[in-house]
Structure formats: structure tokens, C-alpha cells
Amino acid sequence: MYRCCTGTYSLDAVARIGYATFLVEGLQLIIAILLMALGLIIVINSLKAYFKAQKESA
């Protein structure tokens, strides 16, 4: 048994808590990477449109 300040937990419960924390942090990492990829796609498409407009106006 694992003794904590709030009570006694079995090693299985402690392992599940750690696994849940890993899942949450992993999900946050995946969402952060997807958001960065989305931002990069937006920047690239905006720059393409900007340079196309500059070329057409010149």
C-alpha cells in the first residue's frame, strides 16, 4: 500500500492515476502540435495570397 497525506492508495490506483496524467498530457501535446500546424498552414496560405496579389498589381 502507498501512504499519502490524504489517505491510503493501492499501487494499482497510483499506477492508474499516473496513466491518466500521461493521457491528459499526451492529449495536450497532440492538440498543441495540431494548433501549431494549423497556424503554419494559415501563414503559408496567407503569404501565397499576398505575393500573388503583389505580382498581379505590379
Biotite code that builds the C-alpha atoms (Angstrom):
import biotite.structure as struc

atoms = struc.array([
    struc.Atom([0.000, 0.000, 0.000], chain_id="A", res_id=1, res_name="MET", atom_name="CA", element="C"),
    struc.Atom([1.081, 3.553, -0.701], chain_id="A", res_id=2, res_name="TYR", atom_name="CA", element="C"),
    struc.Atom([0.542, 6.081, 2.078], chain_id="A", res_id=3, res_name="ARG", atom_name="CA", element="C"),
    struc.Atom([-0.205, 9.642, 1.037], chain_id="A", res_id=4, res_name="CYS", atom_name="CA", element="C"),
    struc.Atom([-1.169, 12.687, 3.049], chain_id="A", res_id=5, res_name="CYS", atom_name="CA", element="C"),
    struc.Atom([-4.825, 12.303, 2.018], chain_id="A", res_id=6, res_name="THR", atom_name="CA", element="C"),
    struc.Atom([-5.202, 8.570, 2.502], chain_id="A", res_id=7, res_name="GLY", atom_name="CA", element="C"),
    struc.Atom([-4.005, 5.115, 1.586], chain_id="A", res_id=8, res_name="THR", atom_name="CA", element="C"),
    struc.Atom([-3.894, 4.045, -2.059], chain_id="A", res_id=9, res_name="TYR", atom_name="CA", element="C"),
    struc.Atom([-3.038, 0.712, -3.581], chain_id="A", res_id=10, res_name="SER", atom_name="CA", element="C"),
    struc.Atom([-0.188, 0.580, -6.085], chain_id="A", res_id=11, res_name="LEU", atom_name="CA", element="C"),
    struc.Atom([-2.768, -0.192, -8.783], chain_id="A", res_id=12, res_name="ASP", atom_name="CA", element="C"),
    struc.Atom([-4.625, 3.052, -8.030], chain_id="A", res_id=13, res_name="ALA", atom_name="CA", element="C"),
    struc.Atom([-1.383, 5.024, -8.085], chain_id="A", res_id=14, res_name="VAL", atom_name="CA", element="C"),
    struc.Atom([-0.481, 3.460, -11.447], chain_id="A", res_id=15, res_name="ALA", atom_name="CA", element="C"),
    struc.Atom([-3.894, 4.372, -12.876], chain_id="A", res_id=16, res_name="ARG", atom_name="CA", element="C"),
    struc.Atom([-3.550, 7.963, -11.670], chain_id="A", res_id=17, res_name="ILE", atom_name="CA", element="C"),
    struc.Atom([-0.144, 8.183, -13.363], chain_id="A", res_id=18, res_name="GLY", atom_name="CA", element="C"),
    struc.Atom([-1.535, 6.655, -16.554], chain_id="A", res_id=19, res_name="TYR", atom_name="CA", element="C"),
    struc.Atom([-4.422, 9.148, -16.603], chain_id="A", res_id=20, res_name="ALA", atom_name="CA", element="C"),
    struc.Atom([-1.972, 12.010, -16.135], chain_id="A", res_id=21, res_name="THR", atom_name="CA", element="C"),
    struc.Atom([0.096, 10.697, -19.044], chain_id="A", res_id=22, res_name="PHE", atom_name="CA", element="C"),
    struc.Atom([-3.023, 10.520, -21.230], chain_id="A", res_id=23, res_name="LEU", atom_name="CA", element="C"),
    struc.Atom([-4.016, 14.091, -20.394], chain_id="A", res_id=24, res_name="VAL", atom_name="CA", element="C"),
    struc.Atom([-0.527, 15.455, -21.016], chain_id="A", res_id=25, res_name="GLU", atom_name="CA", element="C"),
    struc.Atom([-0.258, 13.449, -24.226], chain_id="A", res_id=26, res_name="GLY", atom_name="CA", element="C"),
    struc.Atom([-3.579, 14.828, -25.421], chain_id="A", res_id=27, res_name="LEU", atom_name="CA", element="C"),
    struc.Atom([-2.434, 18.368, -24.644], chain_id="A", res_id=28, res_name="GLN", atom_name="CA", element="C"),
    struc.Atom([0.741, 17.761, -26.631], chain_id="A", res_id=29, res_name="LEU", atom_name="CA", element="C"),
    struc.Atom([-1.201, 16.449, -29.625], chain_id="A", res_id=30, res_name="ILE", atom_name="CA", element="C"),
    struc.Atom([-3.580, 19.438, -29.550], chain_id="A", res_id=31, res_name="ILE", atom_name="CA", element="C"),
    struc.Atom([-0.648, 21.868, -29.251], chain_id="A", res_id=32, res_name="ALA", atom_name="CA", element="C"),
    struc.Atom([1.102, 20.304, -32.246], chain_id="A", res_id=33, res_name="ILE", atom_name="CA", element="C"),
    struc.Atom([-2.109, 20.396, -34.297], chain_id="A", res_id=34, res_name="LEU", atom_name="CA", element="C"),
    struc.Atom([-2.662, 24.062, -33.420], chain_id="A", res_id=35, res_name="LEU", atom_name="CA", element="C"),
    struc.Atom([0.899, 24.933, -34.465], chain_id="A", res_id=36, res_name="MET", atom_name="CA", element="C"),
    struc.Atom([0.402, 23.059, -37.745], chain_id="A", res_id=37, res_name="ALA", atom_name="CA", element="C"),
    struc.Atom([-2.865, 24.936, -38.334], chain_id="A", res_id=38, res_name="LEU", atom_name="CA", element="C"),
    struc.Atom([-1.123, 28.257, -37.691], chain_id="A", res_id=39, res_name="GLY", atom_name="CA", element="C"),
    struc.Atom([1.645, 27.328, -40.109], chain_id="A", res_id=40, res_name="LEU", atom_name="CA", element="C"),
    struc.Atom([-0.872, 26.389, -42.800], chain_id="A", res_id=41, res_name="ILE", atom_name="CA", element="C"),
    struc.Atom([-2.677, 29.716, -42.338], chain_id="A", res_id=42, res_name="ILE", atom_name="CA", element="C"),
    struc.Atom([0.584, 31.682, -42.581], chain_id="A", res_id=43, res_name="VAL", atom_name="CA", element="C"),
    struc.Atom([1.700, 29.836, -45.715], chain_id="A", res_id=44, res_name="ILE", atom_name="CA", element="C"),
    struc.Atom([-1.655, 30.309, -47.459], chain_id="A", res_id=45, res_name="ASN", atom_name="CA", element="C"),
    struc.Atom([-1.782, 33.981, -46.467], chain_id="A", res_id=46, res_name="SER", atom_name="CA", element="C"),
    struc.Atom([1.723, 34.607, -47.795], chain_id="A", res_id=47, res_name="LEU", atom_name="CA", element="C"),
    struc.Atom([0.882, 32.853, -51.071], chain_id="A", res_id=48, res_name="LYS", atom_name="CA", element="C"),
    struc.Atom([-2.199, 35.041, -51.497], chain_id="A", res_id=49, res_name="ALA", atom_name="CA", element="C"),
    struc.Atom([-0.244, 38.178, -50.573], chain_id="A", res_id=50, res_name="TYR", atom_name="CA", element="C"),
    struc.Atom([2.569, 37.553, -53.046], chain_id="A", res_id=51, res_name="PHE", atom_name="CA", element="C"),
    struc.Atom([0.068, 36.581, -55.760], chain_id="A", res_id=52, res_name="LYS", atom_name="CA", element="C"),
    struc.Atom([-1.786, 39.877, -55.199], chain_id="A", res_id=53, res_name="ALA", atom_name="CA", element="C"),
    struc.Atom([1.508, 41.797, -55.269], chain_id="A", res_id=54, res_name="GLN", atom_name="CA", element="C"),
    struc.Atom([2.519, 40.121, -58.543], chain_id="A", res_id=55, res_name="LYS", atom_name="CA", element="C"),
    struc.Atom([-0.858, 40.859, -60.177], chain_id="A", res_id=56, res_name="GLU", atom_name="CA", element="C"),
    struc.Atom([-0.861, 44.512, -59.109], chain_id="A", res_id=57, res_name="SER", atom_name="CA", element="C"),
    struc.Atom([2.674, 45.156, -60.398], chain_id="A", res_id=58, res_name="ALA", atom_name="CA", element="C"),
])
